[in-house]
Amino acid sequence: SDRGIFFSPPMAKPAFEKLAQVLKTDGLSDFDKNYLIKQAAERNYFTCHQVNSLIRVMSALESTSANRRGVAITLYKRTTDSANFAKVALSEDVMKEADREMVMDEVNAKGKRKPKK
């Protein structure tokens, strides 16, 4: 059961490896890959290293930088060690500096609520 980000373990290694393998399936569109990742994120939490691996899979499949940013943004709120997110999940080998800044701006903006008038 989901006990929240601070008390739930990240996705188990065998299940994570299966997800990564499915994402490498030939003929799977970026839309399908993003959908699968969103489905996995609804039921699981991830470590920064797992997020990095999923972004790496998307990169290897020549997914657009917009799709890689979308994956990062989707998974941020499901990352158990989010303090390391920018450094580990969005490391230089998987994301350009400009993309990393866009992701962090987006996730930081989502955490702040606009004051009601």
GROMACS elastic network, one bead per residue, 0.5 to 0.9 nm:
[ bonds ]
;  ai    aj funct       b0    kb
    1     8     6  0.81231   500
    2     5     6  0.81794   500
    2     7     6  0.82731   500
    2     8     6  0.62404   500
    2    43     6  0.77924   500
    2    44     6  0.82612   500
    3     6     6  0.77155   500
    3     7     6  0.55439   500
    3     8     6  0.54075   500
    4     7     6  0.55724   500
    4     8     6  0.57149   500
    5     8     6  0.56035   500
    5     9     6  0.79989   500
    5    10     6  0.88105   500
    5    45     6  0.70482   500
    5    77     6  0.82981   500
    5    78     6  0.67149   500
    5    79     6  0.73450   500
    5    80     6  0.57567   500
    5    81     6  0.89929   500
    6     9     6  0.82291   500
    6    80     6  0.65834   500
    6    81     6  0.88401   500
    7    80     6  0.88225   500
    8    44     6  0.85011   500
    8    45     6  0.72034   500
    8    80     6  0.81067   500
    9    12     6  0.79684   500
    9    44     6  0.83018   500
    9    45     6  0.67182   500
    9    46     6  0.80341   500
    9    80     6  0.77261   500
   10    13     6  0.87477   500
   10    44     6  0.65787   500
   10    47     6  0.60498   500
   10    50     6  0.88676   500
   10    78     6  0.87753   500
   10    79     6  0.78628   500
   10    80     6  0.67251   500
   11    14     6  0.85385   500
   11    15     6  0.67632   500
   11    16     6  0.60752   500
   11    40     6  0.89901   500
   11    43     6  0.89286   500
   11    44     6  0.55813   500
   11    45     6  0.56217   500
   11    46     6  0.56551   500
   11    47     6  0.80396   500
   11    50     6  0.85829   500
   12    15     6  0.55165   500
   12    16     6  0.60619   500
   12    17     6  0.86476   500
   12    46     6  0.89317   500
   13    17     6  0.60252   500
   13    18     6  0.85502   500
   14    17     6  0.51909   500
   14    18     6  0.62535   500
   14    19     6  0.87519   500
   15    18     6  0.50857   500
   15    19     6  0.62863   500
   15    20     6  0.87431   500
   16    19     6  0.50853   500
   16    20     6  0.62613   500
   16    21     6  0.86125   500
   16    46     6  0.89313   500
   16    50     6  0.78011   500
   17    20     6  0.50848   500
   17    21     6  0.61259   500
   17    22     6  0.86525   500
   18    21     6  0.50381   500
   18    22     6  0.61915   500
   18    23     6  0.86696   500
   19    22     6  0.51612   500
   19    23     6  0.62903   500
   19    24     6  0.88772   500
   19    36     6  0.82041   500
   19    37     6  0.81914   500
   19    40     6  0.81525   500
   19    54     6  0.89088   500
   20    23     6  0.51610   500
   20    24     6  0.66174   500
   20    53     6  0.79790   500
   20    54     6  0.66139   500
   20    57     6  0.70639   500
   21    24     6  0.52317   500
   21    25     6  0.69434   500
   21    57     6  0.89707   500
   22    25     6  0.53415   500
   22    28     6  0.88803   500
   22    33     6  0.87035   500
   22    36     6  0.89259   500
   23    26     6  0.85120   500
   23    28     6  0.72971   500
   23    32     6  0.86485   500
   23    33     6  0.58998   500
   23    36     6  0.79016   500
   23    37     6  0.86280   500
   23    54     6  0.85577   500
   23    57     6  0.73557   500
   23    58     6  0.79897   500
   23    61     6  0.89406   500
   24    27     6  0.89300   500
   24    28     6  0.77661   500
   24    33     6  0.88648   500
   24    57     6  0.70814   500
   24    58     6  0.83872   500
   24    60     6  0.88140   500
   24    61     6  0.72869   500
   25    28     6  0.59544   500
   26    29     6  0.87126   500
   28    31     6  0.80924   500
   28    32     6  0.60131   500
   28    33     6  0.66038   500
   29    32     6  0.50950   500
   29    33     6  0.62654   500
   29    34     6  0.85975   500
   30    33     6  0.50057   500
   30    34     6  0.60385   500
   30    35     6  0.84357   500
   30    58     6  0.83761   500
   30    63     6  0.65983   500
   30    64     6  0.84225   500
   30    67     6  0.72097   500
   31    34     6  0.52129   500
   31    35     6  0.61225   500
   31    36     6  0.87022   500
   31    67     6  0.86700   500
   32    36     6  0.61731   500
   32    37     6  0.86296   500
   33    36     6  0.51660   500
   33    37     6  0.62474   500
   33    38     6  0.86251   500
   33    58     6  0.82982   500
   34    37     6  0.51150   500
   34    38     6  0.61162   500
   34    39     6  0.85706   500
   34    67     6  0.75578   500
   34    70     6  0.79648   500
   34    71     6  0.66889   500
   35    38     6  0.50806   500
   35    39     6  0.61235   500
   35    40     6  0.86135   500
   36    39     6  0.50454   500
   36    40     6  0.61708   500
   36    41     6  0.85700   500
   37    40     6  0.50559   500
   37    41     6  0.60929   500
   37    42     6  0.87140   500
   37    54     6  0.85475   500
   37    71     6  0.72971   500
   37    74     6  0.82895   500
   37    75     6  0.82665   500
   38    42     6  0.63235   500
   38    71     6  0.80723   500
   38    74     6  0.68609   500
   38    75     6  0.79530   500
   39    42     6  0.52844   500
   39    43     6  0.70967   500
   39    44     6  0.88414   500
   40    43     6  0.56316   500
   40    44     6  0.59057   500
   40    45     6  0.84931   500
   41    44     6  0.50808   500
   41    45     6  0.64602   500
   41    46     6  0.80768   500
   41    74     6  0.76547   500
   41    75     6  0.65226   500
   41    78     6  0.65386   500
   42    45     6  0.83406   500
   42    78     6  0.83810   500
   44    78     6  0.72631   500
   45    75     6  0.81911   500
   45    77     6  0.86499   500
   45    79     6  0.57321   500
   45    80     6  0.64182   500
   46    49     6  0.79774   500
   46    50     6  0.58751   500
   46    51     6  0.65295   500
   46    75     6  0.75442   500
   46    76     6  0.87832   500
   46    78     6  0.61006   500
   46    80     6  0.60008   500
   46    81     6  0.82507   500
   47    50     6  0.51431   500
   47    51     6  0.64007   500
   47    52     6  0.86346   500
   47    78     6  0.84795   500
   47    79     6  0.54223   500
   47    80     6  0.55259   500
   47    81     6  0.59934   500
   47    82     6  0.80166   500
   47    85     6  0.88219   500
   47    89     6  0.83296   500
   48    51     6  0.50430   500
   48    52     6  0.61181   500
   48    53     6  0.86206   500
   48    76     6  0.86637   500
   48    79     6  0.63311   500
   48    80     6  0.75386   500
   48    81     6  0.62981   500
   48    82     6  0.69392   500
   48    84     6  0.67326   500
   48    85     6  0.57307   500
   48    86     6  0.88222   500
   48    87     6  0.88339   500
   48    88     6  0.58231   500
   48    90     6  0.84183   500
   49    53     6  0.62226   500
   49    54     6  0.87755   500
   49    85     6  0.88694   500
   49    88     6  0.64163   500
   49    89     6  0.58512   500
   50    54     6  0.63220   500
   50    55     6  0.86917   500
   50    79     6  0.89338   500
   50    89     6  0.76195   500
   51    54     6  0.51547   500
   51    55     6  0.62490   500
   51    56     6  0.84796   500
   51    71     6  0.83559   500
   51    72     6  0.70571   500
   51    75     6  0.69319   500
   51    76     6  0.83311   500
   51    79     6  0.78096   500
   51    85     6  0.86470   500
   51    88     6  0.86229   500
   51    89     6  0.54268   500
   51    90     6  0.82268   500
   52    55     6  0.51686   500
   52    56     6  0.60295   500
   52    57     6  0.86578   500
   52    72     6  0.84806   500
   52    85     6  0.89977   500
   52    88     6  0.68388   500
   52    90     6  0.63298   500
   52    91     6  0.74347   500
   52    94     6  0.72285   500
   53    57     6  0.61852   500
   53    58     6  0.86727   500
   53    89     6  0.79948   500
   53    94     6  0.88236   500
   54    57     6  0.50296   500
   54    58     6  0.63262   500
   54    59     6  0.86059   500
   54    68     6  0.88250   500
   54    71     6  0.80362   500
   54    72     6  0.88033   500
   55    58     6  0.50185   500
   55    59     6  0.61257   500
   55    60     6  0.86299   500
   55    68     6  0.58385   500
   55    69     6  0.84205   500
   55    71     6  0.69786   500
   55    72     6  0.72060   500
   55    89     6  0.80495   500
   55    90     6  0.81668   500
   55    94     6  0.65467   500
   55    95     6  0.82533   500
   56    60     6  0.61069   500
   56    61     6  0.85550   500
   56    68     6  0.86754   500
   56    93     6  0.83207   500
   56    94     6  0.57241   500
   56    95     6  0.88221   500
   57    60     6  0.51093   500
   57    61     6  0.62638   500
   57    62     6  0.87560   500
   57    63     6  0.87925   500
   58    61     6  0.51177   500
   58    62     6  0.64488   500
   58    63     6  0.52874   500
   58    64     6  0.82223   500
   58    67     6  0.79643   500
   58    68     6  0.64184   500
   58    71     6  0.87714   500
   59    62     6  0.50131   500
   59    63     6  0.55628   500
   59    64     6  0.77487   500
   59    65     6  0.80766   500
   59    68     6  0.72618   500
   59    94     6  0.69147   500
   59    95     6  0.86902   500
   60    63     6  0.75075   500
   62    65     6  0.87167   500
   63    66     6  0.81745   500
   63    67     6  0.62789   500
   63    68     6  0.68293   500
   64    67     6  0.52472   500
   64    68     6  0.64722   500
   64    69     6  0.87128   500
   65    69     6  0.60798   500
   65    70     6  0.84857   500
   65    95     6  0.79027   500
   65    96     6  0.87719   500
   65    99     6  0.73283   500
   66    69     6  0.50851   500
   66    70     6  0.61319   500
   66    71     6  0.87314   500
   66    99     6  0.82453   500
   67    71     6  0.62424   500
   67    72     6  0.86588   500
   68    71     6  0.51437   500
   68    72     6  0.63254   500
   68    73     6  0.87139   500
   68    94     6  0.88200   500
   68    95     6  0.80261   500
   68    99     6  0.88258   500
   69    72     6  0.50746   500
   69    73     6  0.61629   500
   69    74     6  0.85628   500
   69    95     6  0.83621   500
   69    99     6  0.67227   500
   69   100     6  0.77383   500
   69   102     6  0.78641   500
   69   103     6  0.60118   500
   70    73     6  0.51208   500
   70    74     6  0.60485   500
   70    75     6  0.85691   500
   70   103     6  0.80656   500
   71    74     6  0.51214   500
   71    75     6  0.61507   500
   71    76     6  0.85414   500
   72    75     6  0.52627   500
   72    76     6  0.59828   500
   72    89     6  0.78831   500
   72    90     6  0.77837   500
   72   103     6  0.69646   500
   73    76     6  0.52975   500
   73    77     6  0.77008   500
   73   103     6  0.61493   500
   73   104     6  0.81744   500
   73   106     6  0.73210   500
   73   107     6  0.63138   500
   74    77     6  0.69002   500
   74    78     6  0.77983   500
   75    78     6  0.51396   500
   75    79     6  0.62352   500
   76    79     6  0.52912   500
   76    80     6  0.88190   500
   76    82     6  0.68793   500
   76    85     6  0.74498   500
   76   107     6  0.72048   500
   77    80     6  0.83545   500
   77    82     6  0.78857   500
   77   107     6  0.82108   500
   78    82     6  0.84386   500
   79    82     6  0.53950   500
   79    85     6  0.78788   500
   80    83     6  0.87258   500
   81    84     6  0.60016   500
   81    85     6  0.70496   500
   82    86     6  0.81859   500
   82    89     6  0.88788   500
   83    86     6  0.78390   500
   83    87     6  0.87042   500
   84    87     6  0.55189   500
   84    88     6  0.56930   500
   84    89     6  0.73379   500
   85    88     6  0.54565   500
   85    90     6  0.65287   500
   85    91     6  0.87151   500
   85   104     6  0.88851   500
   86    89     6  0.59836   500
   86    90     6  0.50846   500
   86    91     6  0.68921   500
   86   100     6  0.71286   500
   86   101     6  0.86986   500
   86   103     6  0.87513   500
   86   104     6  0.71509   500
   87    90     6  0.59074   500
   87    91     6  0.54387   500
   87    92     6  0.83504   500
   88    91     6  0.51888   500
   88    92     6  0.88921   500
   89    94     6  0.83464   500
   90    93     6  0.80526   500
   90    94     6  0.63392   500
   90    95     6  0.58013   500
   90    96     6  0.84985   500
   90    97     6  0.89181   500
   90    99     6  0.89294   500
   90   100     6  0.62252   500
   90   103     6  0.88399   500
   91    94     6  0.57567   500
   91    95     6  0.62422   500
   91    96     6  0.83637   500
   91    97     6  0.88974   500
   91   100     6  0.83072   500
   92    95     6  0.52937   500
   92    96     6  0.60094   500
   92    97     6  0.70250   500
   92   100     6  0.85384   500
   93    96     6  0.78124   500
   95    98     6  0.82491   500
   95    99     6  0.62225   500
   95   100     6  0.61451   500
   96    99     6  0.53039   500
   96   100     6  0.61505   500
   96   101     6  0.86872   500
   97   101     6  0.61608   500
   97   102     6  0.86411   500
   98   101     6  0.51670   500
   98   102     6  0.62890   500
   98   103     6  0.87796   500
   99   102     6  0.50240   500
   99   103     6  0.62430   500
   99   104     6  0.86820   500
  100   103     6  0.51770   500
  100   104     6  0.62379   500
  100   105     6  0.85490   500
  101   104     6  0.51848   500
  101   105     6  0.59879   500
  101   106     6  0.84977   500
  102   105     6  0.51451   500
  102   106     6  0.61551   500
  102   107     6  0.87354   500
  103   106     6  0.51227   500
  103   107     6  0.62131   500
  103   108     6  0.84755   500
  104   107     6  0.51896   500
  104   108     6  0.58881   500
  104   109     6  0.83100   500
  105   108     6  0.52376   500
  105   109     6  0.59951   500
  105   110     6  0.86409   500
  106   109     6  0.51095   500
  106   110     6  0.62409   500
  106   111     6  0.88170   500
  107   110     6  0.51156   500
  107   111     6  0.64807   500
  108   111     6  0.52363   500
  108   112     6  0.68206   500
  109   112     6  0.53768   500
  109   113     6  0.79022   500
  110   113     6  0.72526   500
  113   116     6  0.87494   500
